[in-house]
């Protein structure tokens, strides 16, 4: 592995949770002072969640890493590009953590502590990488060549890129079939009162005119595309054919 790599997309959730945790004290004060039923509280919480998501996306798209036989390089920064070089001889401890939502994807967080580094924070942080990355790091660190590494690297003939996943996610119609089946199954469980309210709301939408209807359809299609993108990223990220 000698080219720049992005972290797994699940890192976005990790970045988002970290930001929410940093704002936890202010969120608690907001809820205690105003209550959850106040519209101001709900709008403020939604704004905090949205800003945290934007920050998480910026971190994800501006942070990459390289693992070479000599060292680990972590790139970060948006306006001011920074690099963190960690030679293997400086590494003192390698720790791994795994959030509960990392387990289905076999993803871990790797924290690298170095001699002379800060005791409070790890010098190197790989927030979401495959379990095999830890084995590769330990292999380079102890100068023990990974078994069949050269042969495996030479046999990769196709690697799905992020752009291809996005294109496939935007044109994938299977999500529509899944949602249709879910809606058909859900009608058996939805109470009659909810169904009546839904029909009444639909009639109100028709009365508001075609512009309002187009807006509703656009929002629904946008949500479907976002769900499809998330599904395909989790399924095909870093997919290789050997």
C-alpha positions in Angstrom: 0.0 0.0 0.0 1.9 3.1 -1.2 -0.8 5.4 -2.7 -3.1 7.7 -0.8 -6.1 5.9 0.8 -9.3 7.3 2.1 -10.8 6.1 5.3 -13.9 3.9 5.3 -17.1 6.0 4.9 -18.2 4.9 8.4 -15.6 7.4 9.6 -18.2 10.1 8.9 -20.4 8.7 11.7 -17.4 8.6 14.0 -16.5 12.2 13.3 -20.1 13.3 13.7 -20.4 11.6 17.1 -17.1 13.2 18.3 -18.5 16.6 17.4 -21.8 15.9 19.1 -19.9 14.8 22.2 -17.9 18.0 22.2 -21.2 20.0 22.2 -22.8 17.6 24.7 -22.7 20.1 27.6 -24.4 22.9 25.6 -27.0 20.5 24.3 -27.8 19.4 27.8 -28.2 23.0 29.0 -30.4 23.7 25.9 -32.7 20.8 26.7 -32.9 21.5 30.4 -33.6 25.2 30.0 -36.2 25.0 27.2 -37.4 21.4 27.0 -37.8 19.3 23.9 -41.3 20.5 23.1 -40.1 24.1 22.3 -39.7 24.8 18.6 -36.5 26.8 19.3 -34.9 23.8 21.0 -35.8 21.5 18.1 -34.4 24.0 15.6 -31.2 24.5 17.6 -30.7 20.7 17.9 -31.3 20.3 14.2 -28.8 23.1 13.4 -26.1 21.5 15.7 -26.7 18.1 14.1 -26.4 19.6 10.6 -23.2 21.6 11.4 -21.7 18.5 13.0 -22.5 16.5 9.8 -20.9 19.2 7.6 -17.8 19.2 9.7 -17.7 15.4 9.6 -17.9 15.4 5.8 -15.1 18.0 5.5 -12.9 15.9 7.7 -13.7 12.7 5.7 -12.9 14.3 2.3 -9.8 16.1 3.5 -8.0 13.3 5.4 -6.1 10.5 3.7 -3.2 8.2 4.7 -0.3 6.3 3.2 1.2 3.1 4.6 4.7 2.4 3.1 7.4 -0.1 4.2 9.3 2.9 5.8 6.6 5.0 7.6 3.0 6.0 7.9 1.9 9.4 6.5 -1.4 11.0 7.5 -2.6 14.0 5.4 -5.1 16.4 6.8 -6.2 20.0 6.5 -8.4 21.9 4.1 -6.8 25.4 3.5 -3.5 24.5 5.3 -2.4 21.1 4.2 -0.5 19.2 6.9 1.3 15.9 7.0 2.1 13.7 9.9 5.1 11.4 9.3 5.5 8.4 11.7 8.5 6.2 11.0 8.1 2.7 12.4 11.1 2.9 14.7 9.4 5.8 16.6 6.2 3.8 17.2 5.8 2.8 20.9 2.2 1.5 21.0 -0.5 0.6 18.5 -4.0 0.5 20.0 -7.2 -0.5 18.3 -10.7 0.5 19.1 -14.0 -0.7 17.6 -17.3 1.2 17.8 -20.4 -1.1 18.0 -21.4 0.1 14.5 -17.9 -0.8 13.2 -18.3 -4.5 13.8 -20.7 -5.4 10.9 -18.1 -4.0 8.5 -15.0 -5.5 10.3 -13.6 -1.9 10.6 -11.5 -0.7 13.5 -9.9 2.6 14.7 -6.1 2.5 15.0 -4.3 4.9 17.4 -0.5 5.2 17.2 1.5 6.4 20.1 5.2 7.4 19.6 8.1 7.8 21.9 8.3 11.5 23.0 4.7 12.1 21.8 1.8 13.6 23.8 0.5 11.3 26.5 -3.1 12.7 26.1 -3.5 12.2 22.4 -2.1 9.7 20.0 0.2 11.1 17.3 -1.4 9.0 14.6 -5.2 8.4 14.3 -6.7 6.1 11.6 -10.4 6.5 12.5 -11.8 3.8 10.2 -9.7 1.1 8.4 -10.0 -2.5 7.7 -8.7 -5.1 10.2 -6.0 -6.1 7.6 -4.4 -2.7 8.0 -3.4 -3.5 11.5 -1.7 -6.7 10.4 0.1 -4.7 7.7 1.3 -2.1 10.2 2.6 -4.8 12.6 4.3 -6.6 9.7 6.2 -3.4 8.6 6.9 -2.5 12.2 8.6 -5.8 13.0 10.1 -6.1 9.5 8.3 -9.4 8.9 7.1 -9.4 5.3 3.4 -10.0 4.9 2.8 -13.5 3.5 2.4 -13.4 -0.3 2.2 -9.5 -0.2 3.9 -9.0 -3.5 1.9 -11.7 -5.2 -1.4 -10.4 -3.8 -0.6 -6.8 -4.9 0.1 -8.0 -8.4 -3.1 -10.0 -8.8 -5.5 -7.1 -8.2 -6.9 -6.5 -11.6 -9.9 -4.2 -10.8 -10.6 -1.7 -8.0 -13.9 0.1 -7.7 -13.4 3.9 -7.3 -15.6 6.2 -5.2 -16.8 7.9 -8.4 -18.1 4.6 -9.8 -19.9 3.9 -6.5 -21.5 7.3 -6.6 -22.6 6.8 -10.2 -24.0 3.4 -9.5 -25.7 4.6 -6.3 -27.5 7.4 -8.2 -28.7 5.0 -10.9 -29.4 1.9 -8.8 -33.1 1.2 -9.0 -33.0 -1.8 -6.6 -33.6 0.6 -3.7 -37.0 1.4 -5.2 -38.0 -2.2 -5.2 -36.9 -2.6 -1.6 -38.9 0.4 -0.5 -41.9 -0.8 -2.4 -41.8 -4.1 -0.7 -41.2 -2.5 2.7 -44.2 -0.2 2.1 -46.4 -3.2 1.0 -45.4 -5.1 4.1 -45.8 -2.0 6.3 -49.4 -1.5 5.4 -50.3 -4.7 7.3 -48.8 -3.2 10.5 -49.8 0.5 10.2 -53.0 1.3 12.2 -56.0 2.4 10.3 -55.9 5.9 11.9 -52.4 6.5 10.5 -53.5 5.4 7.1 -56.4 7.8 7.2 -54.2 10.7 8.3 -51.8 9.9 5.4 -54.6 9.9 2.9 -55.9 13.2 4.3 -52.3 14.7 4.1 -52.0 13.5 0.5 -55.3 15.3 -0.4 -54.0 18.5 1.2 -50.9 18.2 -1.0 -53.0 17.9 -4.1 -55.0 21.0 -3.1 -51.8 23.1 -2.7 -51.0 22.9 -6.4 -48.4 21.3 -8.7 -45.4 23.4 -7.4 -45.8 22.1 -3.9 -46.2 18.5 -5.3 -43.1 18.8 -7.3 -41.2 20.0 -4.2 -42.4 17.0 -2.2 -41.5 14.6 -5.0 -38.0 16.2 -5.2 -37.4 15.8 -1.5 -38.5 12.1 -1.6 -36.3 11.4 -4.6 -33.3 13.2 -2.8 -33.9 11.0 0.3 -34.0 7.8 -1.9 -30.7 8.8 -3.6 -29.0 9.4 -0.2 -30.2 6.0 1.1 -29.0 4.4 -2.1 -25.6 6.1 -1.9 -25.1 5.0 1.7 -26.1 1.5 0.9 -23.7 1.2 -2.0 -20.8 2.8 -0.2 -21.1 0.4 2.7 -21.4 -2.5 0.2 -18.8 -1.7 -2.4 -16.2 0.6 -0.7 -12.7 -0.6 -1.5 -14.0 -3.5 -3.5 -11.4 -5.4 -5.5 -11.4 -8.2 -8.0 -8.3 -10.5 -8.0 
